[in-house]
Amino acid sequence: MARPGYMSIYADERTQGIFDEFCRIKGITKSTALTEMLDIYMLSQDEELYTELKKKALGIESARQMIAEASDVREVNDYVFMKLATAYDTEGNTLDGKETIGVYIKNCDNNGLGYTWFSTQSLHSGMQKKKVEFYNRIIKKGEIVKILFAVSGDENDIKYSARILEIVSSRDNIRCPGDKKAVPEEFGENETGKIWIKITDISEETKLSANMMVVGSTGSNLKQVISNSQFHFGYVNIPEE
């Protein structure tokens, strides 16, 4: 009986050798490469069928948003958005959204660095390289880039914001790319994520709300999207009137 999550794929020896070397040079795992290859193959063969199957697996709006966010390379200084779900500390204790933000605020205030590293695995292949490069470039030029945090629950609204100092993204899970003291002790030095965001100035957000925002890649109202789907990470803005 096949193991869940595993599949056997036959390829001739020469192709396997080239694939092994390609993955080694690019620094990606075979699992990540094959997953992306399967997605691309299905999209190229029958985008409509692929999207329909994705909808069944993830929910209609979630699938649409995931596909859009994964391919978003627009060079626009949108707000980065994160909806915080349940997190787990190193001892397996659950943390809700407000408790999770509290952990990062405590680390930022007490680690002597003035910033903390926030991690997430919300995009299965991480952020687009061009998107990361764009944000890091404008940050170095002095532009303010912010991340907005919503918490799960009845409100489904933006509750906190922070200023972004740097973004690091990988197709595979990686450990903190910076000083390990900037990782909250609740999550430990071995915490991994595909997206790492260095943040500072974490505070309650009183001026912006989800109902004011739209998702940059689709134009969908953020409040409606996060209330009706599993949309957790993306780029949002205030639409021009």
C-alpha positions in Angstrom: 0.0 0.0 0.0 1.4 3.4 -1.0 2.4 5.8 1.9 0.2 8.9 2.1 1.9 11.9 0.5 4.3 9.7 -1.5 4.3 8.6 -5.2 6.6 6.6 -7.4 7.7 8.2 -10.7 9.8 6.4 -13.3 12.3 8.2 -15.4 15.3 7.0 -17.4 18.6 7.0 -15.6 20.1 9.9 -17.5 17.1 12.1 -16.8 17.2 11.2 -13.1 20.9 12.1 -13.0 20.3 15.5 -14.6 17.4 16.1 -12.2 19.4 15.2 -9.1 22.2 17.5 -10.2 19.8 20.3 -11.1 18.2 20.2 -7.6 21.6 20.1 -5.9 22.8 23.2 -7.8 19.6 25.1 -7.3 19.5 24.2 -3.6 16.0 22.8 -3.6 14.6 19.5 -2.5 13.2 17.0 -5.0 9.9 17.1 -3.2 9.6 20.8 -3.7 10.6 20.6 -7.4 8.2 17.7 -8.1 5.3 19.4 -6.4 5.8 22.6 -8.5 6.3 20.5 -11.6 3.0 18.7 -11.0 1.2 22.1 -10.5 2.7 23.5 -13.7 1.9 20.4 -15.7 -1.7 20.3 -14.7 -2.1 24.1 -15.3 -0.5 23.7 -18.8 -2.7 20.7 -19.7 -6.1 21.8 -18.4 -6.2 25.0 -16.3 -10.0 24.8 -15.9 -9.9 21.2 -14.6 -6.9 22.0 -12.3 -8.7 25.0 -10.9 -11.9 23.0 -10.3 -10.0 20.3 -8.5 -8.1 22.8 -6.4 -11.4 24.4 -5.5 -12.7 21.1 -4.2 -9.6 20.5 -2.1 -9.2 24.0 -0.7 -12.5 25.8 -1.1 -13.4 28.1 -4.0 -12.1 31.4 -2.8 -9.1 29.9 -1.1 -8.0 28.3 -4.3 -8.4 31.4 -6.3 -6.5 33.5 -3.8 -3.7 31.0 -3.4 -3.1 30.8 -7.2 -3.2 34.6 -7.5 -0.8 35.3 -4.6 1.7 32.6 -5.7 2.1 34.4 -9.1 2.0 38.0 -7.9 5.1 39.9 -9.0 3.7 43.4 -9.2 6.1 46.1 -8.1 3.6 47.9 -5.9 4.2 48.8 -2.3 1.1 47.0 -1.0 0.7 46.2 2.6 1.8 42.6 3.4 -1.2 40.9 5.1 -1.2 38.0 7.5 -4.1 36.3 9.2 -3.0 34.6 12.3 -4.4 31.2 13.1 -3.6 28.9 15.9 0.1 28.5 16.6 2.0 26.0 18.8 4.9 26.6 21.1 7.8 24.2 21.6 5.8 22.4 24.3 2.8 21.9 22.1 0.7 24.6 23.8 -1.7 26.5 21.6 -1.5 30.2 21.0 -4.3 32.2 19.5 -3.7 35.2 17.3 -3.5 37.8 20.1 -1.2 35.5 22.1 1.0 35.0 19.1 1.5 38.7 18.5 2.2 39.1 22.3 5.0 36.6 22.0 6.6 38.6 19.1 6.1 41.9 21.0 7.8 40.5 24.0 10.8 39.2 22.0 11.1 42.5 20.2 11.1 44.5 23.5 13.5 42.2 25.4 16.0 40.7 23.0 18.2 43.8 22.8 17.9 44.0 19.0 14.8 46.1 18.6 13.3 43.7 16.1 12.0 40.2 15.8 11.8 37.6 13.0 8.3 36.5 12.1 7.9 33.2 10.1 5.1 31.6 8.1 4.6 28.8 5.7 1.4 30.2 4.2 2.6 30.2 0.6 3.5 26.6 -0.4 6.5 27.8 -2.5 7.3 31.0 -0.5 7.1 34.5 -1.9 8.0 35.2 -5.5 11.7 36.1 -5.8 10.9 39.3 -7.7 8.4 40.4 -5.0 11.0 39.8 -2.3 13.7 41.7 -4.2 11.3 44.7 -4.8 10.3 45.0 -1.1 13.9 44.7 0.1 15.0 47.3 -2.5 12.5 50.0 -1.5 13.1 49.3 2.2 16.8 50.0 1.7 15.8 53.3 -0.1 13.9 54.4 3.0 10.3 53.6 2.0 8.1 52.3 4.8 6.7 48.8 4.2 4.2 47.5 6.6 2.6 44.2 7.5 -0.9 44.0 8.8 -2.1 41.2 11.1 -5.6 40.0 11.5 -6.7 37.5 14.1 -9.2 34.6 13.7 -12.5 34.7 15.4 -15.8 36.5 15.0 -14.3 39.9 14.1 -12.0 38.7 11.3 -10.3 42.1 11.2 -7.0 43.8 11.2 -5.7 44.2 14.8 -2.0 44.8 14.7 0.6 46.3 12.3 4.4 46.3 12.2 7.2 47.9 10.0 9.1 45.5 7.9 12.9 45.7 7.8 13.7 42.7 5.6 12.1 39.7 3.9 13.7 36.4 3.2 11.9 33.6 1.4 12.7 30.1 0.3 10.9 27.3 -1.6 11.8 25.0 1.3 11.5 25.4 5.1 14.5 27.2 6.5 15.6 28.3 10.0 15.8 32.0 10.9 18.2 33.7 8.5 19.4 36.2 11.1 20.2 36.5 14.8 18.6 33.6 16.7 17.8 35.9 19.6 15.2 37.5 17.4 13.2 34.2 17.4 10.8 34.1 20.3 11.8 31.4 22.8 8.3 30.0 22.7 9.1 28.8 19.1 12.7 28.0 19.7 15.9 28.2 17.5 14.8 25.3 15.4 11.6 27.1 14.2 11.4 26.9 10.4 9.4 28.7 7.7 9.3 29.4 4.0 8.9 33.1 4.6 10.8 35.1 7.3 10.0 38.7 7.9 12.1 41.0 10.1 9.7 43.3 11.9 9.8 46.2 14.4 7.3 48.7 15.8 4.6 46.1 16.5 1.5 47.9 17.8 -2.3 47.8 17.7 -3.7 49.1 14.5 -6.5 51.6 15.0 -6.7 53.4 11.7 -7.0 50.5 9.1 -9.7 47.9 8.9 -10.2 44.9 6.6 -13.3 46.4 5.1 -11.2 49.3 3.8 -8.8 47.0 1.9 -8.8 44.9 -1.3 -6.5 42.0 -2.2 -4.0 43.4 -4.7 -4.0 40.5 -7.1 -7.8 40.1 -7.4 -9.5 43.3 -6.2 -11.6 41.3 -3.8 -12.7 43.0 -0.5 -10.4 41.8 2.2 -13.1 41.6 4.9 -15.2 39.3 2.8 -12.3 37.2 1.7 -10.9 36.5 5.2 -14.5 35.9 6.5 -15.4 33.4 3.8 -12.2 31.6 3.0 -8.8 30.3 4.2 -6.9 33.3 2.8 -4.0 33.8 5.3 -1.2 35.7 3.5 -1.0 38.1 0.6 -0.8 41.7 -0.4 -3.5 44.3 0.2 -4.1 48.0 -0.5 -6.7 50.7 -0.1 -8.4 51.1 -3.5 -8.4 54.5 -5.2 -11.8 56.1 -5.4 
